[in-house]
């Protein structure tokens, strides 16, 4: 049963056949030191096992069921039901360090209105055990998604942008959303600690960048943001962010050129590039409670 007073934060969890992860999800949320939040789980057309698991949850957890429409639509459904001023999309197989909500809420609450969200670094676990810095750079974001889907944002940002692109059912809807935030001039606060814990499996996004979907989906993104990918605009954004970017202009333009190759060639080349970056940029750090 919902409290009469709206919570400060709404945690929105899209779930598709993820019943085996629900106990872990609830454990990571129960361990949060910040307690003024609600949990909204969107069952995106899951199998019977997951539906049964969700049906048995405590009534304080709001479960919304819909036919399978993909992660973008599931997040949009959860955001529409969210009562908090701040919203955190969190995949059901991922986790948070105990201090995540406390630090993110304190940072965004104290920030001016033009700051729309907070992001932390990422700790991968499972098939990979590494920490990764995350970045919000308008130039780099055109060529590689340096942010994750789990960002602590003002609900008004989601409303302003019209939500996630529900047509992107194969993934990268968060990349498109991040590009739209950047182009809208929305600012962010970086917390340089790996407080977001990302499960990596053979089906996980960090390993699936070599999949054949990458070329096709990035082509969709480039077509959708056609003006942003014109050379004069790319150079303008590069000049504005020069000194803060870590991707050289030549590498970015090389990736754009390679994208004109057949999808399988581009995918193979980008797979090698991404694996190389993954293993040269990952490292371990120690964060209490992470």
C-alpha positions as CSV (number, residue, x, y, z in Angstrom):
1,X,0.0,0.0,0.0
2,X,1.4,3.4,-1.0
3,X,2.1,6.1,1.7
4,X,0.0,9.2,1.5
5,X,3.2,11.3,1.2
6,X,5.2,10.9,-2.0
7,X,8.7,9.5,-1.6
8,X,11.7,11.6,-2.5
9,X,13.0,8.9,-4.9
10,X,11.3,6.3,-7.1
11,X,13.4,3.3,-8.1
12,X,12.1,2.0,-11.4
13,X,13.0,-1.6,-12.3
14,X,12.2,-3.0,-15.7
15,X,12.0,-6.8,-15.5
16,X,11.8,-9.3,-18.3
17,X,12.2,-13.0,-17.2
18,X,14.4,-11.8,-14.3
19,X,12.7,-13.6,-11.4
20,X,15.9,-15.2,-10.3
21,X,17.4,-11.8,-9.6
22,X,14.6,-10.3,-7.6
23,X,15.9,-11.4,-4.2
24,X,19.3,-9.9,-4.9
25,X,17.7,-6.7,-6.2
26,X,15.5,-6.3,-3.0
27,X,18.6,-7.0,-0.8
28,X,20.6,-4.3,-2.4
29,X,17.7,-1.8,-2.0
30,X,17.1,-2.9,1.6
31,X,20.8,-2.1,2.4
32,X,20.5,1.5,1.2
33,X,21.3,4.0,4.0
34,X,18.9,6.4,2.4
35,X,15.3,5.2,3.1
36,X,12.9,7.6,1.5
37,X,12.2,5.7,-1.7
38,X,9.6,3.6,-3.4
39,X,10.2,0.5,-5.6
40,X,8.3,0.1,-8.9
41,X,8.9,-3.1,-10.8
42,X,7.6,-3.2,-14.4
43,X,7.0,-6.8,-15.6
44,X,7.6,-6.5,-19.3
45,X,5.7,-9.6,-20.4
46,X,7.8,-12.1,-18.3
47,X,7.4,-15.8,-18.1
48,X,5.2,-17.6,-15.6
49,X,8.1,-18.2,-13.1
50,X,8.9,-14.5,-12.9
51,X,5.2,-13.5,-12.8
52,X,4.8,-15.8,-9.8
53,X,7.8,-14.4,-8.1
54,X,6.6,-10.8,-8.5
55,X,3.1,-11.7,-7.4
56,X,4.5,-12.9,-4.0
57,X,6.3,-9.7,-3.2
58,X,5.4,-7.4,-0.3
59,X,2.4,-5.1,-1.2
60,X,4.6,-2.1,-0.6
61,X,6.4,-2.9,-3.8
62,X,4.4,-1.7,-6.8
63,X,4.3,-4.3,-9.6
64,X,3.0,-3.1,-13.0
65,X,2.4,-5.7,-15.7
66,X,2.4,-5.1,-19.4
67,X,2.9,-7.0,-22.6
68,X,6.5,-7.3,-23.8
69,X,7.5,-3.9,-25.3
70,X,11.2,-3.7,-24.5
71,X,13.3,-1.9,-21.9
72,X,12.6,1.7,-23.1
73,X,8.8,1.2,-22.8
74,X,9.2,-0.6,-19.5
75,X,11.1,2.4,-18.1
76,X,8.6,4.8,-19.5
77,X,5.8,2.9,-17.8
78,X,7.6,3.0,-14.5
79,X,8.4,6.7,-14.7
80,X,4.8,7.5,-15.5
81,X,3.8,5.8,-12.2
82,X,6.7,7.3,-10.2
83,X,5.8,9.7,-7.4
84,X,9.2,10.9,-6.5
85,X,10.9,14.1,-7.6
86,X,14.0,12.0,-8.4
87,X,13.9,8.7,-10.3
88,X,16.5,5.9,-10.7
89,X,16.2,3.3,-13.4
90,X,17.8,0.1,-12.2
91,X,17.9,-3.2,-14.1
92,X,16.7,-6.1,-12.1
93,X,20.0,-8.0,-12.3
94,X,22.2,-5.1,-11.1
95,X,22.9,-3.7,-7.7
96,X,23.9,-0.6,-5.8
97,X,26.5,0.0,-3.1
98,X,24.7,0.9,0.2
99,X,25.5,4.6,0.0
100,X,24.4,5.1,-3.6
101,X,21.0,6.7,-3.0
102,X,22.3,8.8,-0.1
103,X,25.2,10.3,-2.1
104,X,23.2,10.8,-5.3
105,X,20.2,12.3,-3.5
106,X,22.4,14.7,-1.5
107,X,24.3,15.8,-4.6
108,X,21.3,16.4,-6.8
109,X,19.1,18.0,-4.1
110,X,21.8,20.7,-3.5
111,X,22.4,21.3,-7.3
112,X,21.0,24.1,-9.3
113,X,18.1,23.4,-11.7
114,X,20.2,23.1,-14.8
115,X,21.9,20.0,-13.3
116,X,19.5,17.2,-14.3
117,X,21.2,14.0,-13.1
118,X,24.0,12.4,-11.1
119,X,26.1,9.4,-12.3
120,X,28.7,7.3,-10.6
121,X,31.4,5.1,-11.8
122,X,30.7,1.4,-12.5
123,X,31.9,-1.8,-10.9
124,X,31.4,-4.8,-13.2
125,X,30.9,-8.2,-11.6
126,X,30.2,-11.7,-13.0
127,X,32.0,-12.5,-16.2
128,X,34.2,-9.4,-15.6
129,X,35.5,-8.1,-12.3
130,X,36.7,-4.5,-12.9
131,X,35.9,-0.9,-12.1
132,X,35.2,1.6,-14.9
133,X,35.1,5.4,-14.9
134,X,32.0,6.8,-16.5
135,X,31.9,10.1,-18.4
136,X,29.4,12.6,-19.7
137,X,31.1,14.4,-22.6
138,X,29.1,15.7,-25.5
139,X,31.7,14.9,-28.1
140,X,32.6,11.4,-27.0
141,X,28.9,10.5,-26.4
142,X,28.3,10.7,-30.2
143,X,30.6,7.8,-30.8
144,X,30.5,5.7,-27.6
145,X,28.1,5.6,-24.7
146,X,30.2,6.4,-21.6
147,X,27.2,6.5,-19.4
148,X,25.1,3.6,-18.1
149,X,21.3,3.4,-18.0
150,X,21.4,3.6,-14.2
151,X,21.6,7.4,-13.6
152,X,19.9,9.3,-10.8
153,X,17.8,12.0,-12.5
154,X,15.1,14.5,-11.9
155,X,11.8,13.2,-13.2
156,X,11.4,16.5,-14.9
157,X,14.3,15.6,-17.2
158,X,12.5,12.5,-18.4
159,X,9.3,14.5,-19.0
160,X,11.2,17.2,-20.9
161,X,12.7,14.7,-23.3
162,X,9.6,12.7,-23.8
163,X,10.9,9.6,-22.3
164,X,13.0,6.7,-23.8
165,X,12.6,5.8,-27.5
166,X,10.3,2.8,-27.3
167,X,11.2,1.8,-30.9
168,X,14.7,0.8,-29.8
169,X,13.8,-2.6,-28.5
170,X,17.2,-4.1,-29.3
171,X,19.1,-1.9,-26.9
172,X,21.0,1.4,-26.7
173,X,17.8,3.3,-25.8
174,X,19.9,4.7,-22.9
175,X,22.6,5.9,-25.3
176,X,20.0,7.7,-27.4
177,X,18.5,9.2,-24.2
178,X,21.9,10.3,-23.0
179,X,22.6,12.0,-26.4
180,X,19.3,13.8,-26.1
181,X,20.2,15.1,-22.7
182,X,23.5,16.3,-23.9
183,X,22.0,18.1,-26.9
184,X,19.4,19.7,-24.6
185,X,22.2,21.2,-22.5
186,X,21.4,19.2,-19.4
187,X,24.3,19.2,-17.0
188,X,25.4,16.4,-14.6
189,X,27.3,15.7,-11.5
190,X,29.9,12.9,-11.5
191,X,30.5,10.9,-8.3
192,X,33.9,9.3,-9.0
193,X,33.2,6.1,-7.0
194,X,32.0,2.8,-8.4
195,X,28.7,2.8,-6.5
196,X,26.7,1.2,-9.4
197,X,27.3,-2.6,-9.7
198,X,26.7,-3.9,-13.2
199,X,26.3,-7.7,-13.7
200,X,28.1,-8.9,-16.8
201,X,27.2,-12.1,-18.5
202,X,27.6,-13.4,-22.0
203,X,24.3,-11.6,-22.8
204,X,25.3,-8.4,-20.9
205,X,25.8,-5.1,-22.7
206,X,29.5,-4.8,-22.0
207,X,30.1,-8.0,-23.8
208,X,27.4,-7.7,-26.5
209,X,29.0,-4.7,-28.1
210,X,30.5,-7.1,-30.6
211,X,27.1,-8.3,-31.6
212,X,25.7,-7.6,-35.0
213,X,23.2,-5.2,-33.5
214,X,25.7,-2.5,-32.8
215,X,26.2,-1.3,-36.4
216,X,22.4,-1.3,-37.2
217,X,21.4,0.5,-33.9
218,X,24.2,3.1,-34.2
219,X,23.0,3.8,-37.7
220,X,19.5,4.4,-36.3
221,X,21.0,6.8,-33.8
222,X,22.9,8.7,-36.4
223,X,19.8,9.0,-38.6
224,X,17.7,10.1,-35.7
225,X,20.3,12.8,-34.7
226,X,21.4,13.5,-38.3
227,X,22.3,17.2,-37.6
228,X,24.6,16.1,-34.7
229,X,26.6,13.9,-37.0
230,X,27.3,16.4,-39.7
231,X,31.0,17.2,-39.8
232,X,30.7,21.0,-39.0
233,X,28.6,20.1,-35.9
234,X,31.0,17.3,-34.8
235,X,33.9,19.8,-35.1
236,X,32.0,22.5,-33.2
237,X,31.2,20.1,-30.3
238,X,34.8,18.8,-30.3
239,X,36.2,22.4,-30.0
240,X,33.8,23.2,-27.2
241,X,34.8,20.1,-25.2
242,X,38.5,20.1,-26.2
243,X,40.7,19.3,-23.3
244,X,38.1,17.3,-21.5
245,X,37.6,14.5,-24.1
246,X,39.7,11.3,-24.0
247,X,38.7,10.1,-27.5
248,X,41.0,11.8,-30.1
249,X,39.2,13.5,-33.0
250,X,41.0,11.3,-35.5
251,X,39.7,8.1,-33.7
252,X,36.1,9.5,-33.7
253,X,36.3,10.4,-37.4
254,X,37.8,7.0,-38.1
255,X,34.9,5.2,-36.4
256,X,32.5,7.3,-38.4
257,X,34.3,6.3,-41.6
258,X,34.3,2.6,-40.7
259,X,30.6,2.8,-40.1
260,X,30.2,3.1,-43.9
261,X,31.6,-0.5,-44.2
262,X,29.3,-3.5,-44.3
263,X,27.9,-4.2,-40.8
264,X,29.8,-7.4,-40.2
265,X,33.1,-5.7,-40.9
266,X,32.3,-2.7,-38.8
267,X,31.1,-4.9,-36.0
268,X,34.3,-7.0,-36.0
269,X,36.6,-4.0,-36.0
270,X,34.6,-2.3,-33.2
271,X,34.6,-5.5,-31.2
272,X,38.4,-5.5,-31.2
273,X,38.5,-1.9,-30.4
274,X,36.1,-2.2,-27.5
275,X,37.7,-5.3,-26.0
276,X,41.0,-3.5,-26.1
277,X,39.6,-0.4,-24.4
278,X,37.8,-2.6,-21.9
279,X,40.9,-4.3,-20.6
280,X,43.2,-1.3,-20.7
281,X,40.7,1.0,-18.8
282,X,39.5,-1.4,-16.1
283,X,41.0,-1.4,-12.7
284,X,40.2,-2.2,-9.1
285,X,39.5,0.4,-6.4
286,X,38.3,0.1,-2.9
287,X,35.0,1.8,-1.8
288,X,33.7,1.1,1.7
289,X,30.4,-0.8,1.4
290,X,30.7,-1.4,-2.3
